[in-house]
């Protein structure tokens, strides 16, 4: 039997990460055996499928990948959309866009994301990367490492997701390309000042100079992408006593709205590659992203059981199975008409330099250095209006609700016309301004207008994330029957992430105790109306909130004066990570079976520190003392990856590794609510602390993977895999002892004699198991008949189960875990014509969303099935010489208008969020000179 054993060249290229060369190395092996084999070049989507298959086949680790035939031609308009279709992966939508990626049941916080092999900063509060920051148009591919090796410079229990830019010298030809795409939402404008259409365009250039010793790649992308949503959002579901004396769940209140968003992003990527001789290769890469997400939200906040109205018990209709009141009526209720505006701005810069030098035919060295930084600011304005100021003034309404079936929220009935500009005026219609500072500023304490000065609110958190990396490595090629290469080296990462939280009460500039009325909306800011027919509330007034704020119609007062949450959510975390690794690449035979892979170990030393605040409230005002806590720890992380080539088509893989995932940054910071007590608690401590735990250590697990892969065709393969994670340490809520040395008691400003405290927050502990299996298939139909050439399908199914308990033995469900994940793509591509439809499906899971004040909140999210479709034509492949280089595409995303639904409470009728995004249509072109 002729057995396939990868050559040293193949292994070297794979180890270097040059996956695009792997297919050619394998091809050379085969050509050496048979020079008469006909080579058929496959391009387009099928070409990217072939390259992805070869990356999976020849990479030592267990990986999945997507690749682009050319820069700017990834198979989807979003990186996250493409990644979410890979076996074992899925994505959570954020405002209608696939953004947060889960790997094998673990949330985005348990995987690491790298860019050209270097760990990335993030625009969120934590480590998880939001992929809509990165334009797919400037990436050449993405590789997901499900099993690690010692040489991968990132840590994650779930895996490592590596985004790659093009290597211009590898391209071997000049490429000048223009891409353009027109985007249209399925909804007409939900807000009069919103967008329902947008455009994205990309220019990319690749060339080689100086006898192919210098290569340059440049890409610029600009995007203005609209997104619209009809959202039902509930406050919660308290208990209510019915006419029969029994207790039922009822709607506490709701905040439904329509949203119009526009994501604007300008990105530039530059790669300069130099290979002055056969031994030296140097690459410089830079990425700049200017990101702005503007949201316009309008709706009516409707108090119900938690409101001032009187609920008629006889109007209550109870669902007997769940004990939930599905409809009821309240009389004498006032509402808050909301016109909100939000901007989320971020700027990312990334620079990297890599040099590889072959000292001799056996020895090579590598030097890599990078710097990345992201700054993010949010300016989120809530503007209130209604019929009168405070709980007791203005016209009240009689409001009823009736829940729809299928987790879609409720329909309201009402009597008032909320589109009447004479009725609805600027000002706070409910007494939400319970701030001592706000009452004192306007002299409202003890008057009928106490707590009525809040006419709006602004959330304004800021994030800054900086990361510098350094890597030094060397390798030696060996000539023996077992080990083909040994590699060793060290790396250093220095990361600092800080968050500043602030909020502002808004009060109309002319408001005072002697002038406590509302303000008629000025004509120049009126925009007409927005329709809330989807919840039965008809039309509502629409006005320019941002213009009113910018033009000085409101006075602002810091909420942090009276609410300590802004201090406890403001922090800085630093991490210095030093790692040493050694790895041996295996190229051996056991009997007649070739065995390849690697075995290695990674030692990781972490020094972390955090600066923040110890906050308390004294006489209604917040007082703080600075905190600064340091901690260090280390891990020894062995790994092994083995591939057994049963024959030229079949491979069995085995992988095992000790892995870690670092704690969330918002859980390991040094900002806390703190008070010093005169009597010790049951632990003998005088300090009482709640908030972050700066001594949190990573989650730990040992993973095992076993897979069978059959590469039965150059365009097809089948794989079956089982995986198991032995989780030995996780992070849960609990209590811990904390050292408050040097921290002053916020209430006195003096440092107490006793420094130990009892903390309440996140702690290490618990254990458990996660296991599952994956089935994946890429099937070209040409295997069955030549007449079916060009047809094919890509499918995968993943099932995951877990058994995890916290430090107290209580069951725990991992966030991001769907117990079933499926994906399917059916495609046709021949003679220039392209068509494909894709589906991704996941079952219910727990996920993180933004709650009050942009705090991260975990909710139960319903499973979803999302269908997309695309057709296109490549005139070059179709033989139309006059249009050579031109291709056109048309896409429909979210064909079935799948909503995003989250629940709260103990039954499926208690809908927290029902978000309907509609469809999105994209018409695009690509022109290659």
N, C-alpha and C positions, 0 to 999 in steps of 0.2 A: 504494500500500500504506500502511495506517495503521501508523505506527511508534510504539513506546512509548519515551518519553524521560522519565526521572524528573524531577520538578519540583525546584525549589530547596528546597521544604519537605521532600520526601522525603530529599534529600541531607543537609539540615541535621539532621533527626532521626536519620538513620543515623550521621552523624559524631558526634552526641552520645551514641550508644549506646542510644537509646530505641527498641529494636527492636520493641517491642510496638506502637508507633505506625506502623511502616513499612507494614504491611499496609493500615492505614487511609489513609495518604497515597497509596499506589498506588491504592486504591479510589476516592479522590477524583479522581485523574487520569482513571480510567475513567468515573466518573460525569459528569465534565465533558464527555466525549465522547457519553455515552448515558445520560440520566437515567432511562430506562425499564428498565434492567437490574435484574432481580430479585435481591435480596440474601438469601441463605440463611445463617443463622447456624449454624455447626457448633461443637458443644461437646464436652466430654469428651476422650477420647484422640484422636479425629479432630481436634478443635479444636487440641490441642497440636501435632499433626502439621502442620496448616495454618500455625500460627504459626512453627514451625521452618523450614518451607519458605520462608516469606516473609522470615525473617531471612537465610537463605542467599541468597535471590534479590536482596535489596536492600542487603546489606552490601558495601562496596567490596572488602574482602579476601576471600580464599578461606576460608570458614568452614563449620563444622558446628555444629548447636545442638540442644538439647532445651529444652522449655519446659513450664510447668505452666499449666493452665487457671485454677487458683486456687492461692494459697499452700498448701503442704502436699499438692499433688496431682501431683508429678512422677511419671512413669509407672513408676518402680521404687522399692523401699524404700531403695536405696543410690544415691548420686550416681555412684559408680564403676561400678555395674551399668549405669546408663543411658549413661554416657559410653562404656563399652566396646563398645556396639552401634553407635556412629557410624562412618561409613566411614573406614577407615585407622587406627582406634583399637582398642586391646585392653587387657586388665587382667591383672595377676598377682595370684593369690590369696595372701593372708597369713592363715594359720590359718583357711582356709575362706571368707574374705570377700574380695571384689574390692576391692583397695586401691590398688595401684600401677598407674598408667596409662601405656601406651606410645603414642606417636604416630608413625605411619609408620616403624616399625622402630627408633625411638630410645627408650631407657629413660626413666623418670620424671625422671632427673637432667638430661635434655637439653631439658625443657620447663619453662616458667615457669607458676606458678599464681597467679592474682589473685582478689581478692574485691572486687567492684564496681570493678574496674580497678586495684586496688592489690596489689602483690606480697605474698605470704603467708609467714609463718614456718612451721616444720615441727616435728613431734614426733620425727622420726628424727634420725640423726646427720648427715644431709646436707640437701640442698635439696629433694629430691623429697617432695611432699606425700602423706601417707596419707589418702585421701579418706574413710575410715570415721570420721575425726574430725568430719566435717561432716554434720549431719543433712539428708537430702534434704527432710524435712518443712518446713523453714523457708526453702527456696530457691525462687525463681520461675523460674530457668532457668540454663543453662550454655551458653556460646559458646566454641568451640574455633577459634582463629585459626591456620590452617595457613600463611598468609603474613602477614608483619608489615606495619605501616605506621609511619611516623616518630612518630605521635602515641601509639602504644601504649607504655606505660611499663613494659616488662618485656622480658627477652631470653631467647631459647631457640631453639636450632637446630631443634628439632622443632616448636615452636609455643608458643602461649600459651593456657592454659585459664582462662577467666574465669567465676567463679560470681557470680550476681546475686541481690540481694534485690528485693522488690517495691517499686514506686514508688506510694505510697498515693494521690497526687492523680491518677495515671494510671488507677487503678482506677475512680474515678468513682462508687462506691457503697459502702455499708456492707457489710462481710462479717464475720460471726461464725461460726466453724467449729470443730467438734470432730472429731478423728480418733482412732481407737483400733484397735489390732491385737494379736491374740493369736498367739503364735509357739510352734511345737512342733517339736522335732527329730525326725528319722526314727529315730534310735537311742533306745532306752530309756536310762536313766541308766547311763553307763559307769563312773562313780564314785559311791559311795553318798552322798557329800556334794556332788555336782554338780547342775546344773539341766538339765532337758530341756524346760522351757517358760518363756516370758517374755511381756512385754507392752510395748507402746509406745503413748504417747498424746500428742496435740498439741492445743493450743488456739491459735487464731489470730484476730486482730481487726484489721480495717482500717476506717478511717472518715475523713471529711472534715468540717472545721469552718470557721467564719468565712467563709461564702459560698465554700466550696471553695478557700480560700487556705491552709489548714493541713491537712495529712494526717498520720495516724498509722497505723503498722502495728506490731503486736506479735505475737510467736509464742513459745510455750514448748513444748518437747518433752522428754519423759522416756522413757527406753528401758532395758529390761533384756532383752538378747538372748542366748539360749544358743547354744552351738556345741559340737559334740562330734566326736571324731576317734579313729580307730584308726590308729596310725602304726607302720610299720616304718622303722627308722633304722639304718644300718650304720656301723661305725667306718671301714671301708676294706677293701681287698682286696690283701693282700701275696702274695708268691710262695711256693710250696710245692713241694717235690720229691716226686714220686710214687714208687710202687713200681718203675716202669719207668725211673727216673732222670731223667725229663723234668721241666721246671719248669712249673707251672700257677698260675693265680690262685685264691685261696681266701678265704673269709670270715675277716677278722681279728677281728671282734667285732661285736656288735649292741646297740642300745639301743631296742627296741620299747616302746611304751607306749600307754595310752589317756588321752585328754585331755578334760576337761570345762571349758568356758570360759563366762563370763558377762560380756558387755560392757554396762556401765552408763554411760549418758550423759544428762546434763541440759543442755539448751541453751536460751538465751533470746536473742531477736533483737528489736531495736527500731529503727524507722525513723521519723524525724520530718521531714516535708517542708513547706516554707513557700514560697508564691509570693504575696507581698503585692501585687504588681502584675504586669503583663505582661512586665516586663523582668528581674525578679529571681527566681531560684529557688535555694533553699538546702535542703540535705539533710544530716541527721545520722543516722548509722547506728552501731549497736553490736551486737556479738556476744559472747556468753559461752558457753563450753563446758566442762563438768566431765566428764572422761572417765576411766573406770576399767575396766580389762580384767583380770579375775581368771581364772587358769588353775590347774587341779588336774591333775597328771600322775602316773600310776602305771605302773610297768613294771619289767622285770628286765633289767639290763645284763649281757650274756652275752659274756665273752671267749671267743675260739676260737683261731685261730692265734696271736694275740697274748696268749694266756692262759697259765696255769700247767699246764694239762692236757696229756695225751699224746695226740696224734692218731694213730689207727691208719691207716697208709697204705692198707691193704687195704680200708678202708671208703670210700675216696674214689671218687666217680663223676664222670667227666670228660665235659664236653660237647665232642665232637671238633671242632666248628666254631669254637668260641671259645677252647678251652683253659682253660675255667673249671670248677672243681670244684663241681658242683651239689649234692652231699651228702657228708657225712663225719660221723665220730663222734670225740669227745674224752673221755678218761677222767680223773678226778681234778681236775675243774674246779669252782672256786667262783665264785659270781655275786654281783652287787650288787642287792639289792631296793630299788627307788627309790620314795619317796613325796615328790613335789616339789610346790611351791606357788609361784605367781608372781603379783605384782601389778604392773600397769603403769598408773600414774596420770598424768594430764596435765590442765592447766588452761589454757585459751586465752581471752584477752581481746583484743578488736579494737574500736577506735573510729575513726570517720572523719567528716570534715565537708567538704562540697563546696558551693561557691557559684558560680553563673553569673549574669552580669549583662550585659544588652544595653545598651551605652552609647548606641547609636543603632540605626537599622535596619540599618546595615552593620557596626558594630563590636561585639564582645562580648569579655568577659574571663572567666577561670575561675580559681578558687582551690581547691586541694584539699590537705588535710592528714590524716594518719592515724597511728595508733600501734597496734601489735599485739605481743603477747608470749605465749609459751607456756613453761610449766615442765613437765618430765616427770621422773618418778622410777620406777625399776624396782627391785623387791625380789624377787629370784628365789632360792628356797631349794631346795637339793638335800639330801635326807635319806637316809642309807644305812643298810641293815640287812642281816643275813645270818646265817650259822651260826656264825661265829667271827671274831675280830679278826686282820687281816693275811692274807698269802698262805698261811700254813702252818697255820692253826688252823681248827677247825670242820669240819663234815661236807662232803665234796666230792661232786660229782654226775657222772654219765655223761650227756653231752648230745650229741645228734645234730641235724643240720639238713638240710633238703631244700628247695631253692628251688622255688617255684611258677613256673608259666609266666606270661607277660604282665606282667613287671616289678612283681610284687606282693610281693616279699620272700620269706621262708622260713618254713617250719614247723619247730618244734623238738620233739624228744622228750627226756624227762627222767625221773628216778626219784624225786626228792624232792617233798614236799608244801610248796609255798611259801605256803600259806594257814595253816600251823600256827604259832600264836603261841608255842608252846613251843620250836619249832625256830628261827624267824626272830626275831632280837632286834636292838635298836638298837646301832649301832656300825659301824666301817669294816671290811668283810670283805676288802678288798684293800689293799695298801700303796700308797695314792695320796698320802699326805701328805709328799712329799719336799720339805719346807721346813726350812731351817736354823733359822729362828725358831721354828717349831713344835716341832722336836726339842729345841731349847735350852730352851724354856719348860717342857717336861715331863721334861727330863733323859734323853732317849731315845737320844742319839747313842752309837753303839757297843754298844747293847744289842739283844736280839732283837726289841724293839718299835720300833726306829728306823723312821721313815716310816709308822707305823701310827696316828697320832693324828688323822687326818682322818676325822671321822664325818659330814661333810656339808660343804656349801659354800654361800655366799651371794654372788650377783652383785648389785651395787647401783650401776649407773651413773645419772648425772643429766644432764639437758640443760636449758639455758636459752637461749631464742632471743628477741631483741628487735629490732624493726624500726620505725623512724620514717620517714615519707615527707612530702615537700612538693612541690607542683606549682603552677606559675604559667603560664598560657597566655592567648593572645589570638588572635582571628580576625577577619577582615574579609571580608564578602561582596562579590564583584566582579560587575559587570554587563558581561561580555564573552562572546565566543563560544567561549572555550576553558577559562578558569578560573573556577569558581563561588565559590571561597573560598580564602583563604590563612590558615594557622594557624602559630603559632610559640610557643615557650615554653621553660621549663626545669623540671627536676625534680631532687630531691635525695633520696637514700635513705641512711640510716645504720643498719647492721645489726651486731649483736654476738651471736655464738653461742658458748656455752661448754659444754664437757663435762667432767665429773668422773667418772673411773672408779675403782671400788674393789671389792674382793672380800674375803670373810672365811672363814677356815677355821673349821669348827664342830667342837668336841670336847665329848663328854659331860662335864658339870660335875664328876662324881665320878671321872673318869678320872685315873690316875696310874700311875707305874711299879710301885707296890705294889698297885694296883687296876686292872689292864689289861683287865678283862673287858668283856663286852657288858652291855646293860641290857634287861631284859624290858619290853616296851611297856606302860606303865601302862594299867590298865583304862579310865580315864576318857577316854583318847585313841583307844581302839580303835573303828573304824568298820565292822568286818566285813571283807568281801573285795571285790576288784575282779577281774573276769574277763579273762584273757589268752588265752581260747580261740582267738582269731583268729590267734595264732602258735603254738598248741599247748602253751602253758605252764600251762594251767589257771587256778585262782584264786591270788591272792596277798594277803598281809595289807594292809589299808588303815588308816591312822591319820592323826591330825590333826597334820601337821607344823608348821603355823603356830602352833597352840596350844602345842606343845612348846617352840618357840623363844620365843614371847611369855612363857611361864611360867618361863623361865630354866633349862631342862634342858640348855642348851649354853653353853659359853664360846666367845667369838669372838676371832679373831686376824687382823689385817689381812694380806692376801696381799701388799700393796704393799711390805711390809718387805723381802721377798726376791724379788719378781718385778717387773721394771721395766716390764712391759707396761701396768700401770695408770698410770704416769707418762707413758708415751709415748702413751697413749690419753686423756690429760687435757689440755685445751687451751682457748684462747680465740682466736677469729678475728673481726676487725672489718673491715667494708667500708664505705667512703664512696663513693657513686656519684653523680656530678654529670653530668647530661645536658642537652643543648640540642637542640632539634629545630625544623625548618621543613618545612611540608607544604603543597602546593597540591592542592586538590580539582578534578578535571577534570570538565567537563560540556560536551562538544563534539560535533561531527559530522565524520566523515570521509566525504565524499560524502553518501550518504543514510543512513549508519549512525551512530546515536548512540553516543558513547564517553563512559563515566564512569570514575571511579577516583580515584587519587591518586598523587602522586610527591613524595618527600621525602627528607630526610637527618637522621640522628641522630648526634650526637657524644657519646660516652660516655667520661668520665674516671673511673678507678677508683683509689682509694688503699686498699690493704689492709695489714693488719698482723696479727701473731699472737704470742701469748705462750704459753709452754709450759715444758718441762723438757728439759734434756740429762741423761740418766740412764745410770748404769753400776752394775755390781755389784762391790763390793769386800768380800772376806772373807765372801761369802754374803749381804751386806746391800746394799740399793739406796741409792745416793747420787745426789743431783741438783744441778744448777745451773740457775738460771732462764735462759730465752731470750726474746728479743724481736726480731722481724725485720719490717721494713716493705718494701713494694714498691708501685710504681704503674705504670700503663699506660693507654693510651687507644685507642679504636676509632672509626672513621668508618664509619657504617652507612647506606648509601643503600638506598632501596626504591622500587618502583613497582608499582602494581596497576591494571590496565586491564580494563574490561568493554565488549565490543562487542555491542550489541543488534541481532542480525541481523533479528529481527522481534519481535512482541509476546511470543512464547513462547521464542525461542531466543537464547542468550547464549554468547559465547566470552570466556573470561577468560585473562589473562596476568598472571603475577606474577614479580618477581625481587627478591632482597634479599640483602644481606650480613648474616649472623647470627652470634651467639656464644652459647656455653653456658659458664657459669662452672665452675671446677673444684670437685670434691667437697670439702666442708669437712674430712673426715677424711684427705684427701690433701694439703691445702695448709696444715696447721698447723705450728707451730714445735716440736713435741715429738718428740724423737729419742732413740735409743740413741747414745751418743757416747763415744768414747775418744780420748785423745791419745797418739800413738805417738812414741817417741824417734827413729825413722827415718822419712824421708818415703816415701810410696808412689810408684808410677810417674808420678803427676801432680805430684809435688813437694809434696804436702800432708801435714801431720802429723795433722790431725784425721780420724777415720773416723766417719762418721755414717750412720744408717739411720732412716727414719721419714718424717715429713711434709716437704713442700717448700713453704715459705711464699712462694716466688717463682713458683709455678705461675701461668700465664696461661690465659685461656679457650680452649676449642676454637673453631675458626673454620670457617665454611662459607659458600658462596654458593649460594643456592637458586633454582631456576626451576620455575614451575608453568604448565601450559597445560591448560585444561579447556573442555569443551563441556557446556552445560546446556540442557535442553528442559523448560520448564514447561507441559506439555500439558494440565494440569487444575488447578483450584484446590486439589485434594488430592493432586496427583501431579506427579512430575518424573523425568527421567532425566539422569544426569551421567556423563561419562567424563573422566578426568583423568590426565595423566602428570606426574611430578615428578622432579627431579634435584637432588642436592646435591653440589657440588664441595667436598670437605673439604680444607682447606689446613693445618690444624693440629689434632692430637688430643693425648691424654695417655696415656703408656705407662710401663711400668717402665724404669728406666735409671739412669744416674749423672749427677751434676751437681756443680759447684763451689759451695760454700757459705761465706759469711763468718761466722765464729764470734767476731767481735770482742766483747770484754767478757764472754765466757762462760768460767767457770772450769772447769778440768779436774775432773770429778766425783771422781776418785780422790785428788787432792791439795788441792782447794779453791783453787788458785792459777790466775791467768790466764796462759796461756802467751804466749810472745813472738810466736809465729806463729799467725795467726787463720784462715788458709784451710783448708778441709777438702774431702774428697771425700764427697759424699752419695750414698746409695743409696735410691731411692724412685721417685716419679713425676716424669716430665719431659715437656715439650712436644716435639712432633715428629710425624713420620709424615704421611701424606696418603692420599687415596683418593676413591672415588665411591660414592654411593648413589643408586639410581634405582628407579622402580616406576610402577605404574598403579593407578587406582581406578575401579571401576564401581559406581554406586549407582542405585537405583530405588525410588521410592514409587509404587505402582500401586493406585488405587481401582477395584474391579471394577464399579462403577456405569457405567463407560465402556462396558462390554460389554452390560449389560442393567440396566434399572431395578430388576428383581427382585433384583439383586445389590448394591443400595445398602447400604452399611455394611460390606461385605467389602473387604479390601485386604491388601496386603503391602508390607513395607519390606525391601529386601535390599541387600547390598553385598559386594563382593569386592575385596581389595587384594593385590597381589603386590609384593614388595620384594626387590631384590638389592643386594649390596654388593661392593666390591673395595677393601679398605683394608689398608695395610701400615704397620708401625711404623717408627721411625727407623732400624732396621737392615735394613729390607726384608722382614721376616717378615709373613706373612698374619695378620690380626687379625679376629675376629668381634665385632661390636658387641653389648653386653648389651642384652637386651630385644627383639632383632630376630627376629621370626617372618617367614619368607619368604612365608607366605600367611595372610591374615586374612579371615574370612567372618562375616557376620551375617545373620540372617533373622528377621523378625517377620511372622506372619500374624494378622490381626485381624478381628473383626466387632463393630460397634457400631451399634445402631439401636433406637429406641423404648425406651431405657433399658437394654437388655441389652448387656453387654460381654464379649468373650472374646478372648484372644490367647495365642499361644505364641511364644516367642522362643528363638533359638539364637545363640550366639557360638562361634566356632571359631578356634583359632590353631595353627600348626605349632610344632615344637620351637624352643627359644630358650635363651639363657644369661640367668640371672637372679640377683639378690642375695637371699640368705637370711641369717638370723642364725646364726653359728657359735659356737665356744667363747667364753665371756665376752662374748657379744653383739657380737662383731666381725663386720663384714659380710663374707660369703663368697660368691664367685660359683660357681654350679653349672650343670650342663646340665639343663634342665627339658623334660620331654616335652610335646608338644602336647596340647591338650584340646578337647573339644566339650561345651558346657554348655547344657542345655535348661531353660527355665522356662516356666510357664504360669499364666494368671490368668483367672478369670471373675468377673463382677460384675453388679450391677443398680442402676440409678439410678431411684429411684421417681419423682422429679420428671419426668424425661424419659419415663418410662413412663405418666405421667398419673394416678398414684395420689395424689390430692390430700391424703388423710389422712396420708401419709408424705412430703409434699413436703419436699425438702431432704436426704433420707436416701439414701445409697447404701451397698451392701455389696460386699465383694470376698473372693475366696478365691484364694490363690496357692500354687503348689508350686515350690520352687527346687531346682535340680540334680536334675531328674527321673530322669536315668539314673545318678545317683550317681557322677559322673565324679570320679576321684581326682586328686590332685596327685602327680606322680612326677618325681623328679630322679635323675640317674645320676652315677656317678664311675667312672673307669677307661676301658678301651678297648673295652668291648663292652656291649651293651644288657642283659646279665644282671646287671651290677654296679650294683644299685639302691642309691642313697644313702638316698632317702626315698620311701616309699609312704604317702600320707595319704588315708584314706577318711573323708569327712565325712558321707556319707549324704545324705538329703533334708531339706528344711526346709519346713514348712507354716505358712501365715499366713492368719488369718481376721480381716478388718478391716471397719470401718465409717467413714463420713464423714457428718457432719450439719451442714448449712449453714442457719443461721437466716435 
